[in-house]
Amino acid sequence: MSSQLALDTTALSIRDPKVGKGKFARLRLGLAALWRRDAPTIIWGAIFVLILLVSAVGPLLLQSYSAIDPSARLAGPRSAHWLGTDEYGRDILARIVYAGRTSLGIGLAITGMALVLGTFIGTLTGFYDRLSGPIMRLMDGIMAFPAIVLAIALLIVLRSGVWGEIIALGTVFTPHIARVVRSRVLSLREKGYVAAARSAAVSGPRILLTHILPNSASTILVQTVFIYASALLADSSLSFLGLGVQPPTPTWGNMVGEARAFITIAPTFIVFPGIMIVLSVMSLNLLGEGIRGLIDTRARAILDLERSRKDRLSRARKAGRRG
């Protein structure tokens, strides 16, 4: 990918003599080349960054999410309440924005726990064969259960709440990262530079830190993006069932759960938090697909072939219309 971007930026600089040679100019050229190569990835990434920014800054600019207006209960969108109000007269926009901070933060904590544990387990089991058998059988056993069912079972033991949810879902998603990391480590440990490091009496931990993990970073990054999307969806599901963060603290999931009783009276109450869940999960999944397509040579070749096929079909249709 780096060679292709280098060629693209060189071509841009030849076509545009006004482009400077500073770091900002090189960054701009790199983004322009990436835009031409995979614009949807940038668009979905920008959408998710916008959601993050609104969730981080919005609560500072909007009214309190807990402010009650009894005269405007279950009201539709209006000037005072752009997205309407809930059953207590609380502003839905303010609650959605604050709920985004809570849901995205919990999803990030779940992903962080799964990332650390999964990378540690996957690296050790992939590099040291004697650890692989018992640990990976345990990972397979965890993955054998549906994620939500296992999370609910763990929450019964841990009790519902923020930390119980983070531990339960972090445990559920750890094997997903561990298996991917282990597969990558198994392929990297057979490389020539690893064999050379072993022949030079370099210790195993140093090989892992200097050779294995840096070359696994792209694979881990892609899987982490997918896990973040799954964590957001799982958090929303548990909150909808009343097992996650408890009201009055809003999350997108418990807002949907509260709104289901009023779906015929005030449909906007349930629509807007649902849209935020869909947008966040979809943007992360499509962003992950785009990153994988840019990093993975084989996936990038398939993507380029698909695009060239679409371009040929488009040109053929235009030629047919002219004829």
C-alpha positions as a printed Julia matrix, in Angstrom:
323×3 Matrix{Float64}:
   0.0     0.0     0.0
   2.84    2.4     0.87
   4.43    1.94   -2.59
   1.11    2.61   -4.32
   0.51    5.72   -2.22
   4.06    6.87   -2.96
   3.44    6.54   -6.71
   0.12    8.36   -6.4
   1.64   11.24   -4.43
   4.53   11.49   -6.92
   2.06   11.72   -9.78
   0.1    14.39   -7.95
   3.21   16.46   -7.33
   4.14   16.24  -11.03
   0.68   17.39  -12.09
   0.52   20.18   -9.51
   3.75   22.21   -9.34
   2.24   24.48   -6.67
   2.22   21.72   -4.08
   4.74   22.4    -1.34
   7.3    20.05    0.09
   6.37   20.35    3.76
   4.84   17.74    6.02
   1.36   19.18    5.56
   1.65   18.96    1.78
   2.8    15.33    1.96
  -0.07   14.52    4.3
  -2.52   16.19    1.94
  -1.13   14.25   -1.02
  -1.34   11.0     0.94
  -4.97   11.67    1.87
  -5.78   12.59   -1.73
  -4.26    9.32   -2.95
  -6.14    7.37   -0.28
  -9.37    9.16   -1.24
  -8.95    8.1    -4.87
  -8.2     4.55   -3.85
 -10.91    4.01   -1.22
 -13.17    7.0    -0.61
 -15.87    5.02    1.3
 -13.37    4.12    4.02
 -12.58    7.79    4.6
 -16.28    8.7     4.58
 -17.26    6.06    7.15
 -14.21    6.89    9.24
 -15.21   10.57    9.19
 -18.76    9.66   10.24
 -17.5     7.73   13.25
 -15.06   10.49   14.2
 -17.95   12.97   14.0
 -20.01   10.75   16.34
 -17.08   10.67   18.77
 -16.65   14.45   18.67
 -20.34   15.15   19.16
 -20.51   12.7    22.05
 -17.43   14.26   23.68
 -18.27   17.95   23.21
 -22.07   17.89   22.93
 -22.89   17.47   26.66
 -20.95   20.68   27.35
 -23.1    22.67   24.92
 -26.58   21.21   25.41
 -28.95   21.36   28.33
 -28.7    18.75   31.08
 -29.84   15.29   30.06
 -31.8    15.01   33.32
 -33.68   18.33   33.07
 -37.44   17.66   33.22
 -40.18   19.62   31.44
 -43.52   18.14   32.66
 -45.52   20.24   30.19
 -43.79   18.65   27.17
 -43.91   14.92   27.89
 -43.58   12.68   24.8
 -43.58   15.77   22.58
 -42.43   15.59   18.99
 -39.57   17.62   17.52
 -39.95   21.36   18.13
 -37.77   24.45   18.51
 -37.18   23.9    22.24
 -36.53   20.16   21.82
 -35.15   19.38   18.37
 -35.71   15.61   18.64
 -38.66   15.72   21.04
 -38.91   14.58   24.65
 -39.32   11.31   26.55
 -42.02   10.21   28.99
 -40.68   12.53   31.71
 -40.23   15.55   29.45
 -36.44   15.15   29.18
 -34.77   16.34   25.98
 -34.03   13.37   23.69
 -31.18   15.13   21.86
 -29.33   15.87   25.1
 -29.87   12.3    26.3
 -28.7    10.78   23.0
 -25.52   12.86   23.01
 -24.74   12.02   26.64
 -25.68    8.38   26.03
 -23.15    8.33   23.19
 -20.4     9.25   25.63
 -21.47    6.4    27.93
 -22.02    3.75   25.24
 -18.86    4.58   23.29
 -16.82    4.69   26.5
 -18.09    1.31   27.68
 -17.51   -0.17   24.22
 -13.95    1.2    24.25
 -13.29   -0.3    27.69
 -14.64   -3.7    26.56
 -12.49   -3.55   23.42
  -9.42   -2.54   25.41
  -9.82   -5.46   27.8
 -10.34   -7.93   24.95
  -7.39   -6.44   23.04
  -4.92   -6.73   25.91
  -5.97  -10.22   27.01
  -6.48  -11.53   23.48
  -3.13  -10.25   22.22
  -1.32  -11.66   25.26
  -2.99  -15.08   24.97
  -2.69  -15.27   21.19
   0.97  -14.3    21.21
   1.97  -16.82   23.89
  -0.03  -19.72   22.45
   1.21  -19.0    18.93
   4.88  -18.8    19.89
   5.04  -21.46   22.61
   3.46  -24.75   21.52
   3.29  -26.21   25.02
   0.82  -23.48   26.06
  -1.38  -23.77   23.0
  -3.41  -26.88   23.8
  -5.12  -26.15   27.13
  -5.48  -22.38   26.67
  -6.92  -22.53   23.16
  -9.36  -25.26   24.18
 -10.61  -22.86   26.83
 -10.94  -20.13   24.17
 -12.86  -22.55   21.94
 -15.16  -23.37   24.84
 -15.94  -19.67   25.38
 -16.62  -19.15   21.68
 -18.97  -22.15   21.62
 -21.59  -20.12   23.51
 -23.56  -17.28   21.91
 -21.96  -14.02   23.03
 -25.06  -12.48   24.61
 -26.07  -15.69   26.4
 -22.61  -16.1    27.93
 -22.49  -12.41   28.88
 -25.87  -12.7    30.65
 -24.65  -15.79   32.53
 -21.51  -13.94   33.65
 -23.55  -10.89   34.66
 -25.66  -13.1    36.94
 -22.45  -13.91   38.82
 -20.85  -10.46   38.58
 -24.1    -8.45   39.01
 -25.29   -5.96   36.43
 -23.59   -2.61   36.19
 -20.81   -0.89   34.3
 -17.87   -2.95   35.58
 -19.77   -6.23   35.48
 -20.7    -5.56   31.87
 -17.15   -4.62   30.9
 -15.68   -7.77   32.49
 -18.39  -10.03   31.04
 -18.21   -8.73   27.47
 -14.42   -8.34   27.6
 -14.2   -12.03   28.52
 -16.62  -12.96   25.73
 -14.65  -11.11   23.03
 -11.14  -12.06   24.17
 -11.07  -15.39   22.23
 -11.97  -13.59   18.98
  -8.77  -11.56   19.14
  -6.7   -14.4    20.61
  -7.46  -16.73   17.69
  -6.6   -14.11   15.06
  -3.36  -13.11   16.82
  -2.34  -16.75   17.3
  -2.88  -17.47   13.62
  -0.72  -14.5    12.67
   2.03  -15.45   15.13
   2.09  -19.03   13.82
   2.81  -17.74   10.31
   5.37  -15.14   11.42
   7.43  -17.47   13.61
   8.42  -19.45   10.5
   9.87  -16.4     8.77
  13.59  -16.2     8.06
  14.24  -13.18   10.26
  12.75  -15.01   13.26
  14.92  -18.05   12.56
  17.95  -15.75   12.28
  17.1   -14.13   15.62
  16.81  -17.57   17.24
  20.15  -18.66   15.79
  21.68  -15.5    17.26
  20.46  -16.61   20.71
  17.91  -13.81   20.99
  15.46  -14.55   23.79
  11.86  -15.49   23.08
  10.3   -12.4    24.73
  12.6   -10.11   22.76
  11.69  -11.84   19.5
   8.03  -11.37   20.33
   8.45   -7.68   21.14
  10.78   -6.73   18.28
   9.75   -9.04   15.43
   6.39  -10.73   16.01
   4.15   -8.07   17.53
   5.17   -5.17   15.24
   4.41   -7.31   12.19
   1.08   -8.35   13.68
  -0.07   -4.78   14.32
  -2.11   -4.41   11.13
  -3.99   -7.66   11.74
  -4.69   -6.7    15.36
  -5.88   -3.23   14.29
  -8.46   -4.58   11.88
  -9.78   -7.14   14.37
  -9.96   -4.47   17.09
 -12.17   -2.26   14.92
 -14.57   -5.18   14.36
 -14.58   -6.02   18.08
 -15.41   -2.4    18.92
 -18.47   -2.6    16.66
 -19.53   -5.9    18.25
 -18.98   -4.47   21.74
 -21.23   -1.48   20.99
 -23.96   -3.78   19.71
 -23.63   -6.15   22.68
 -23.68   -3.25   25.14
 -26.86   -1.92   23.52
 -28.46   -5.36   23.71
 -27.64   -5.81   27.41
 -28.82   -2.29   28.24
 -32.03   -2.92   26.31
 -32.6    -6.01   28.48
 -31.92   -3.99   31.64
 -28.61   -5.74   32.44
 -26.2    -2.97   31.53
 -26.02    0.6    32.78
 -29.13    1.34   34.8
 -31.39    4.41   34.39
 -31.42    7.31   34.93
 -27.95    7.27   33.29
 -28.76    7.09   29.57
 -27.23    4.72   27.05
 -28.46    4.11   23.54
 -29.58    0.63   24.53
 -31.6     1.55   27.61
 -33.14    4.51   25.74
 -34.48    2.06   23.16
 -35.68   -0.17   26.0
 -37.54    2.71   27.66
 -39.06    3.86   24.36
 -40.56    0.52   23.33
 -43.62    1.14   25.54
 -44.32    4.38   23.66
 -43.53    3.31   20.11
 -47.06    4.04   18.85
 -47.46    7.3    20.8
 -44.03    8.87   20.23
 -42.13    6.96   17.51
 -39.29    9.49   17.45
 -38.41    8.44   21.01
 -37.18    5.05   19.78
 -36.05    6.02   16.28
 -33.19    8.4    17.08
 -31.21    6.26   19.57
 -31.71    3.32   17.2
 -30.25    5.37   14.36
 -27.18    6.16   16.46
 -26.62    2.47   17.22
 -26.95    1.55   13.54
 -24.69    4.4    12.36
 -21.95    3.63   14.9
 -21.9    -0.12   14.29
 -22.16    0.23   10.51
 -19.43    2.87   10.29
 -17.05    0.75   12.36
 -17.72   -2.41   10.36
 -17.28   -0.67    7.01
 -14.23    1.18    8.3
 -12.73   -2.15    9.35
 -13.47   -3.65    5.95
 -11.81   -0.69    4.28
  -8.72   -0.86    6.47
  -8.43   -4.59    5.81
  -8.74   -3.94    2.08
  -5.96   -1.35    2.22
  -3.63   -3.47    4.35
  -4.24   -6.97    2.99
  -2.62   -7.37   -0.44
  -4.99  -10.14   -1.52
  -8.09   -8.3    -0.35
  -6.84   -5.12   -2.06
  -6.35   -7.0    -5.34
  -9.9    -8.39   -5.15
 -11.23   -4.9    -4.41
  -9.34   -3.44   -7.39
 -10.65   -6.18   -9.69
 -14.22   -5.54   -8.52
 -13.87   -1.83   -9.16
 -12.36   -2.34  -12.62
 -15.25   -4.67  -13.46
 -17.76   -2.04  -12.37
 -15.92    0.6   -14.41
 -16.02   -1.62  -17.51
 -19.73   -2.27  -17.05
 -20.37    1.45  -16.6
 -18.44    2.3   -19.77
 -20.25   -0.44  -21.68
 -23.64    0.94  -20.59
 -22.68    4.46  -21.62
 -21.45    3.19  -24.99
 -24.71    1.28  -25.45
 -26.79    4.41  -24.75
 -24.78    6.43  -27.26
 -25.2     3.69  -29.84
